[in-house]
């Protein structure tokens, strides 16, 4: 699949299904699976806290996806299906969820999974002292009962329409062994297809195939994730054979790799979405006119071409492209520097009277490039601006945790579930609301959506939320980014590696032919 054809396809997919396919030069490794070998993966990001309850980064989740399993998951259509639970039932009033667990699940520490582990995991996640990023998934849980080793009964105090789907995503439904919480941050223990062996922080993570995995032992003996954030270094490692596969092929080199008969390419849409963030407690950005002015400074399509070489699709909505909640009526504001100047003037900021620092992380090199382009536009509008480049750890510490920033940029993965997306990111109490946004209308709508069972009505509520985000310029939504993997001919099973959410990578059915 050539780049120009790929981009045409992504445009057509905004109302269809997720694009996922092997490139035209990928047939070599698609034979019969074989067992054995160590796969070296050039991971484009660095892992952080390894506790699946506490981590909020997709970079870490992409590794832990192979260590942990959830009580439920989703199929290729993002429909919730049983996983560690063999089946589940929901009462007619929507308040009681009964899970019947599989009887053949073993943890990496040799213990057999029972209902006690489910109760422990969920109560740990909902405990404020844990610091779990998904604590609010369990806000309406009134009780968790375990009448026997294979039955878990969860009772809610009010209807929570997205409860089940939230258990399928981002670690909320992950099951850990009883009393393992103290070690999860450094030596995670799960029941997934691979066991954690070791990590050299900022360098690599080693996983070992788990022979007793309930879904069948993986083909690979080991996976070593080498953390290489520099795109060129990552690509060089693939070309020289030092790496078996990499994710995030450099955007300006994708065509070259697709044309190489000695390499495989996997491409899909979307991998993630990106947006520009304002700290809503920074005095200038308390004024919606200032936020709107910055939106008018940005040419989204030019930025996409300049920073990502067109490898994506601009969007005014962060909803998953195929979601019923995607608001197709929204349009991005066009670049209009004069309009931006006028809005700043109305807000009391003349030329040179507003100064901002843009904090961007080197973990995403294209964020640095985006910031450099945007700063030129900011200066054209009379705003004094500078870039502060941060490592991933420093960005997480300063921007995510301490909320010490003025303007920044980030991308989010795996947010196909609209409650996870809109409540977590834009509700005042949302776990991912690092921008200090507090909008009463958004709070009211996201709370209303949780008790709205009818799917069409619920989707309509989220469309209203998107309109508020856009009209009030709570953030500036930029684009969906394409996902890519490059691999040696010896890597098989690449058609199984990308999770339906478009972000996580699962190595369970991947193999090496030599």
C-alpha positions in Angstrom: 0.0 0.0 0.0 1.6 3.3 -1.1 1.4 6.4 1.0 -0.9 8.3 -1.4 -3.3 5.3 -1.5 -3.2 5.0 2.2 -4.1 8.6 2.8 -7.0 8.3 0.3 -8.3 5.3 2.3 -8.1 7.1 5.6 -10.3 9.9 4.3 -13.0 7.4 3.3 -12.9 5.7 6.7 -14.2 8.5 8.8 -17.6 6.9 8.7 -16.5 3.3 8.2 -14.4 0.8 10.1 -10.8 0.9 11.3 -8.3 0.4 8.6 -5.8 -2.3 9.3 -3.8 -4.2 6.8 -0.4 -5.7 5.9 1.6 -3.9 3.3 2.1 -5.4 -0.2 5.6 -6.6 0.7 4.5 -8.6 3.8 3.6 -12.0 2.5 7.0 -13.6 3.2 6.4 -14.4 6.8 2.7 -15.3 6.6 3.2 -19.1 6.8 2.7 -21.7 9.5 3.6 -20.5 13.1 6.7 -21.9 14.7 7.8 -21.8 18.3 10.9 -20.4 19.9 13.1 -17.4 19.6 13.5 -13.9 21.1 11.9 -11.0 19.3 13.6 -7.6 19.6 11.1 -4.8 19.4 12.2 -1.2 18.9 9.6 0.5 21.1 9.1 4.1 20.2 8.5 5.3 23.7 9.7 4.8 27.3 7.9 2.9 30.0 7.1 4.5 33.3 5.3 3.1 36.4 4.6 -0.6 35.6 1.5 -0.7 37.9 -1.3 -1.2 35.5 -3.7 0.5 37.9 -1.6 3.6 38.3 0.0 4.1 34.9 -1.7 6.6 32.6 0.6 6.2 29.6 0.0 4.2 26.5 3.7 3.6 26.2 3.6 1.5 29.4 0.2 0.0 28.6 1.5 -1.3 25.3 4.0 -3.5 27.2 1.7 -4.4 30.0 -1.0 -5.5 27.6 1.1 -8.7 27.3 1.5 -9.2 31.0 -2.1 -8.7 32.1 -5.6 -9.8 31.0 -8.9 -8.2 31.8 -12.2 -9.7 33.0 -13.7 -8.6 29.7 -12.3 -7.3 26.4 -13.5 -6.2 23.0 -13.7 -7.9 19.6 -12.8 -6.3 16.2 -16.1 -4.3 16.2 -15.3 -3.0 19.8 -18.1 -5.1 21.2 -17.5 -6.1 24.8 -17.0 -9.9 25.1 -16.0 -12.2 28.0 -12.3 -12.8 28.6 -11.1 -13.9 32.1 -14.8 -14.2 32.7 -16.3 -17.1 30.8 -19.6 -15.3 30.7 -21.5 -12.3 32.3 -25.1 -11.3 32.9 -26.6 -7.9 33.6 -29.9 -7.6 35.5 -32.9 -6.0 33.9 -32.6 -2.9 36.1 -28.9 -2.5 35.0 -27.7 -2.6 38.6 -26.2 -6.1 39.0 -23.4 -7.6 37.0 -22.7 -11.3 37.5 -19.4 -12.7 36.2 -18.7 -16.4 35.9 -14.9 -16.9 35.8 -12.8 -19.3 33.7 -11.6 -22.2 35.7 -8.2 -22.5 34.0 -6.4 -19.2 34.6 -3.0 -19.2 36.3 -1.1 -16.2 37.5 2.6 -15.9 36.8 3.4 -16.5 40.5 1.8 -20.0 40.2 -1.5 -19.2 41.9 -4.8 -20.0 40.3 -7.2 -17.1 39.7 -10.4 -17.1 41.8 -13.1 -14.6 42.6 -11.0 -13.3 45.5 -8.5 -12.0 43.0 -11.2 -10.1 41.1 -12.6 -8.6 44.3 -9.1 -7.6 45.4 -8.2 -6.0 42.0 -11.4 -4.0 41.8 -11.4 -2.8 45.4 -7.7 -1.8 45.0 -8.5 0.2 41.8 -11.4 2.0 43.5 -9.4 2.7 46.7 -8.3 6.4 46.6 -5.0 5.4 48.4 -4.0 3.4 45.3 -3.9 6.4 43.0 -5.4 4.4 40.2 -6.1 6.4 37.0 -9.4 4.6 36.5 -10.8 4.9 40.0 -13.9 6.7 38.8 -15.0 3.6 36.8 -16.0 2.1 40.2 -17.7 5.2 41.6 -21.1 3.6 41.6 -20.1 0.2 42.9 -22.0 -0.5 46.1 -20.8 -4.0 46.8 -18.7 -6.8 45.3 -19.7 -10.3 46.4 -18.0 -13.6 45.8 -20.4 -16.5 46.7 -17.9 -19.0 45.3 -14.5 -19.2 43.7 -15.8 -18.7 40.2 -18.6 -16.1 40.7 -18.4 -12.4 41.2 -21.5 -10.3 41.7 -21.1 -6.5 41.4 -24.0 -4.3 42.5 -24.2 -0.6 41.6 -26.0 2.1 43.5 -27.3 3.6 40.3 -27.2 2.8 36.6 -23.8 3.3 35.0 -24.3 2.7 31.3 -20.5 2.5 30.3 -19.5 0.4 33.3 -18.9 -2.9 31.4 -17.1 -1.2 28.5 -14.9 0.7 30.9 -13.8 -2.7 32.3 -12.6 -3.6 28.9 -10.1 -0.8 28.5 -7.0 0.7 30.0 -6.5 -1.5 32.9 -9.7 -1.0 34.9 -10.7 -4.6 34.4 -7.2 -6.1 34.9 -7.1 -8.9 37.4 -4.0 -9.2 39.7 -3.2 -11.8 42.4 -4.5 -11.0 45.9 -2.1 -8.7 47.9 0.3 -8.2 44.9 -0.2 -4.4 44.8 3.0 -3.5 46.6 5.1 -5.1 43.8 3.2 -4.2 40.7 5.0 -0.9 40.1 8.4 -2.6 39.6 7.7 -6.3 39.0 4.2 -6.6 37.6 2.4 -10.0 38.1 -0.5 -10.9 35.9 -2.0 -13.8 34.0 -1.3 -12.7 30.4 0.7 -14.5 27.7 4.1 -13.1 28.9 5.8 -12.9 32.3 7.7 -9.8 33.3 11.4 -10.6 33.7 13.3 -7.3 34.1 13.5 -3.6 33.2 16.4 -1.3 32.7 14.7 2.0 33.1 14.9 4.1 29.9 16.6 1.2 28.0 14.6 -2.0 27.7 12.0 -4.4 29.2 12.3 -8.2 29.0 9.2 -10.5 28.8 9.2 -14.3 28.8 6.5 -16.5 27.3 4.2 -18.0 29.9 3.7 -21.7 29.2 0.6 -22.0 31.4 -1.3 -19.2 29.7 -5.0 -20.1 29.7 -5.2 -19.0 26.0 -2.3 -21.3 25.0 1.4 -20.7 25.3 2.8 -17.9 23.0 5.0 -18.9 20.2 7.9 -16.7 21.2 10.2 -17.6 24.1 10.9 -13.9 24.8 10.1 -10.3 23.8 12.6 -7.6 24.5 11.3 -4.1 24.1 14.1 -1.7 23.5 13.0 1.9 24.2 14.3 4.0 21.2 12.5 7.4 20.9 14.7 8.7 18.1 12.9 7.7 14.9 16.1 7.5 12.7 17.9 5.3 15.2 14.9 3.0 15.4 14.8 2.7 11.6 18.5 2.1 11.4 18.2 -0.8 13.9 15.5 -2.4 11.7 17.5 -2.0 8.5 20.7 -3.5 10.1 18.8 -6.4 11.6 19.5 -5.4 15.2 15.7 -5.1 15.6 13.1 -7.5 14.4 10.4 -4.9 14.4 9.6 -1.3 15.2 6.5 0.7 15.8 6.1 4.2 14.5 8.1 4.2 11.2 9.4 7.7 10.7 6.7 9.6 8.8 9.0 10.8 6.1 10.4 7.3 5.5 7.2 5.2 5.2 7.1 5.2 1.4 10.7 4.0 1.3 10.0 1.1 3.7 6.9 0.1 1.8 8.9 -0.1 -1.3 11.6 -2.3 0.3 11.1 -6.0 -0.6 13.2 -7.1 2.4 10.9 -5.5 5.0 7.3 -5.8 6.1 4.9 -2.9 6.8 1.7 -2.9 8.8 -0.4 0.3 8.6 -3.7 1.2 10.3 -5.9 4.2 11.1 -6.1 5.6 13.7 -3.3 5.1 16.2 -4.1 8.1 18.3 -5.4 11.7 18.3 -3.4 14.9 19.1 -4.5 18.1 20.7 -3.1 21.4 22.0 -3.6 22.0 25.7 -4.1 25.2 27.7 -3.7 25.4 31.4 -7.0 26.9 32.4 -5.6 28.4 35.6 -3.0 30.4 33.7 -4.5 33.9 33.7 -4.6 34.6 30.0 -6.2 31.1 29.2 -9.0 31.7 31.7 -10.4 33.9 28.9 -12.1 31.9 26.1 -11.2 34.7 23.7 -7.5 34.0 24.2 -8.0 30.3 23.7 -10.0 30.9 20.6 -7.3 33.3 19.3 -4.7 30.5 19.6 -7.0 28.2 17.7 -7.2 30.7 14.8 -3.4 30.9 14.8 -3.0 27.2 13.8 -3.4 25.8 10.2 -4.2 22.2 11.1 -3.6 20.7 7.6 -0.3 22.5 7.1 0.8 21.4 10.6 -0.2 17.8 9.7 1.8 17.9 6.5 4.8 19.7 8.2 5.1 17.6 11.4 3.6 14.3 10.3 4.2 14.3 6.5 0.5 13.9 6.1 0.3 10.6 7.9 -3.1 11.2 9.4 -6.4 13.0 9.1 -7.4 16.4 10.6 -10.5 16.3 12.8 -12.5 18.6 15.0 -13.7 15.8 17.1 -11.6 13.4 19.4 -14.3 10.7 19.2 -13.2 7.4 17.6 -13.8 7.9 13.9 -16.2 5.0 13.7 -18.1 5.9 16.9 -21.8 6.8 16.8 -20.8 9.7 19.1 -18.5 11.4 16.5 -19.9 14.8 15.8 -19.6 15.3 12.0 -21.2 18.8 12.2 -18.1 20.3 13.8 -15.5 22.1 11.6 -12.0 23.2 12.6 -11.4 26.9 12.7 -9.3 28.0 9.7 -6.1 29.8 10.3 -6.8 33.6 10.5 -4.0 35.6 12.0 -5.9 38.9 11.8 -8.9 37.3 13.6 -6.5 36.0 16.3 -5.0 39.5 16.8 -8.4 41.0 17.1 -9.5 38.4 19.7 -6.3 39.0 21.7 -6.9 42.8 21.5 -10.5 42.3 22.8 -9.0 40.3 25.7 -6.6 43.1 26.5 -3.4 41.8 24.9 -1.8 44.0 22.3 1.2 43.0 20.2 4.0 41.7 22.4 2.0 41.9 25.6 1.3 38.2 25.9 4.2 35.7 26.5 3.8 31.9 26.7 6.1 28.9 27.2 5.2 25.8 25.2 6.2 22.6 27.0 6.7 19.7 24.6 8.2 16.2 25.2 11.0 14.7 23.2 9.2 11.3 23.7 7.2 12.4 20.7 9.6 14.0 18.3 6.8 15.2 16.0 5.5 17.2 19.0 8.7 19.2 19.1 8.4 19.8 15.3 4.7 20.8 15.7 5.6 23.2 18.5 8.4 24.8 16.4 5.9 25.4 13.6 3.2 26.8 15.9 5.5 29.2 17.6 6.1 30.9 14.3 2.4 31.4 13.9 2.1 32.6 17.5 4.7 35.2 16.8 2.9 36.4 13.7 -0.1 37.0 15.9 2.0 39.1 18.3 2.6 36.5 21.0 6.0 36.1 22.5 6.7 32.4 22.7 9.4 29.9 23.5 9.7 26.1 23.6 10.8 24.1 26.6 11.8 20.5 25.6 11.1 17.9 28.2 12.0 14.2 28.6 8.9 12.0 28.9 9.5 11.6 32.7 9.8 15.4 33.1 6.7 16.1 31.0 4.7 13.7 33.1 6.0 15.2 36.3 5.6 18.8 35.4 2.5 18.8 33.1 0.5 15.7 34.0 1.1 15.6 37.8 2.1 19.1 38.9 0.0 20.8 36.2 2.9 23.3 35.9 2.6 24.6 32.3 1.0 27.3 30.2 0.5 25.6 26.8 1.4 22.1 25.7 0.6 19.3 23.3 -0.3 15.6 23.9 -1.8 12.6 22.2 -4.1 10.0 23.6 -4.6 6.4 22.6 -7.2 3.7 23.2 -10.1 6.2 23.9 -12.8 4.5 21.8 -15.1 4.4 24.7 -16.8 7.8 25.0 -17.2 7.9 28.8 -13.5 7.1 29.1 -12.8 9.9 26.6 -15.0 12.7 27.7 -15.4 12.1 31.5 -11.8 11.3 32.0 -10.4 14.2 30.0 -13.0 17.0 30.4 -15.0 16.5 33.5 -13.8 18.5 36.5 -13.2 15.3 38.4 -11.8 13.4 35.5 -8.6 11.4 36.1 -7.0 12.7 32.9 -8.0 16.4 33.4 -4.5 17.8 33.8 -5.5 21.1 32.2 -7.6 22.1 35.2 -10.7 22.4 33.1 -13.9 23.1 35.0 -16.9 23.6 32.8 -20.4 23.1 34.4 -22.1 22.2 31.1 -19.5 19.5 30.4 -19.8 18.2 33.9 -23.6 18.0 33.7 -23.6 16.3 30.3 -20.9 13.7 31.1 -22.7 12.8 34.3 -26.0 12.6 32.4 -24.5 10.2 29.8 -23.5 7.8 32.5 -27.2 7.2 33.4 -28.5 7.2 29.9 -29.0 3.6 28.7 -30.3 4.3 25.2 -27.3 4.2 22.9 -28.6 6.8 20.4 -29.6 9.2 23.1 -26.2 8.7 24.8 -24.3 9.4 21.6 -26.3 12.6 21.2 -25.2 13.8 24.6 -21.5 13.2 23.7 -22.0 15.2 20.5 -23.2 18.1 22.7 -20.1 17.7 24.8 -17.9 18.0 21.7 -19.7 21.1 20.7 -18.9 22.7 24.1 -15.3 21.7 23.8 -15.1 23.3 20.4 -17.2 26.4 21.0 -15.4 27.2 24.3 -12.0 26.1 22.9 -11.3 24.0 26.0 -8.5 22.4 23.9 -7.6 22.5 20.2 -8.2 19.2 18.5 -5.8 18.6 15.7 -5.8 15.2 14.0 -5.9 11.4 14.1 -2.5 9.9 13.4 -1.8 6.7 11.4 -0.2 3.7 13.0 2.7 1.8 11.4 4.9 -1.2 12.1 8.0 -2.2 10.2 9.4 -5.7 10.5 11.9 -8.2 9.3 10.6 -10.9 6.9 11.2 -13.5 9.7 8.4 -12.0 11.8 5.1 -13.8 11.4 1.6 -13.2 12.8 1.7 -9.5 12.3 -2.0 -9.5 11.3 -2.8 -10.4 15.0 -0.6 -7.9 16.7 -2.6 -4.7 16.8 -5.4 -4.6 19.4 -8.9 -3.5 18.1 -8.4 -0.2 20.0 -5.6 0.7 17.5 -3.0 1.3 20.2 -2.0 -1.8 22.2 0.3 -4.4 20.7 -0.2 -8.1 21.7 2.6 -10.6 20.9 0.7 -13.8 21.9 0.3 -15.0 18.3 3.5 -13.5 16.8 6.4 -15.8 15.9 9.8 -15.9 14.3 10.4 -18.1 11.3 14.1 -18.2 11.9 
